[in-house]
């Protein structure tokens, strides 16, 4: 993929991009870690099915 | 026919359109990440279709497809596509080799398990995710009402277990967490990382949102699967449907041409075109 010098930018002072997006990235990162720990728990036998 | 019978068919339809769309891009552009995404999406679709089928009737080869493609492999292949997009190093080819060999080995183990399936426990009254595993009962724990149990020797101990389609100690089940952890890290982690890169540079808001949608879609199915394993299977099909919708929407949004795009080369991680 290529892009130009004048590529599109995020809108300035956007609550969505300044607050919602980073918060959702952090939240999803934490959920991902939780799921990884859960899967590892299954693998290691701490969590039984 | 209930809503739970219809939802997996809808997911299958969305994944079919999604798969064709991605594989068409691979045919045009010959970029490896499209191929792996396409294979992973086809596996996701096969898993959804198998789930839909198994909500209506039993077929052991459909179960084979459901477990191997739907439960074990699809996340890893999807995530590997993202790895190919983000990391252009030779070691990724080594990981590709490991993924292929690992997937073939899982297929072999699944074939080994086929003659041992406990088909008598299958019922269309429960979703397949709730009845594939044989679960050892802890001391003092009682089996759910109506569940079939077995008392057997497992790892040198006499145990009572709720019977499932795959008997206790089926080796293929040990492979699933490896594939799913790898898929989770590469697919979700890759999408979050890509969104973060665009966000930090304050460019291409469509790809920030696209990657957020892809990560959310992938997490949703992971979360719904986990809930199923904890005994809350009623959310699985709706989770799968929304997962398919979110990831497809993310892909389409990332692929949408922007007014100022093109000309000067700049690496653009986790884009869908």
Interface residues (C-beta under 8 A of the other chain):
Chain A: X1 X2 X3 X4 X5 X6 X7 X8 X9 X10 X11 X17 X21 X22 X24 X25 X28 X29 X31 X32 X35 X36 X38 X39 X40 X42 X43 X48 X49
Chain B: X133 X135 X136 X138 X174 X177 X178 X180 X181 X184 X185 X188 X189 X192 X195 X196 X199 X202 X203 X204 X205 X206 X208 X209 X212 X215 X216 X219 X222 X223 X226 X229 X258 X259 X260 X261 X262 X263 X264 X265 X266 X268 X271 X273
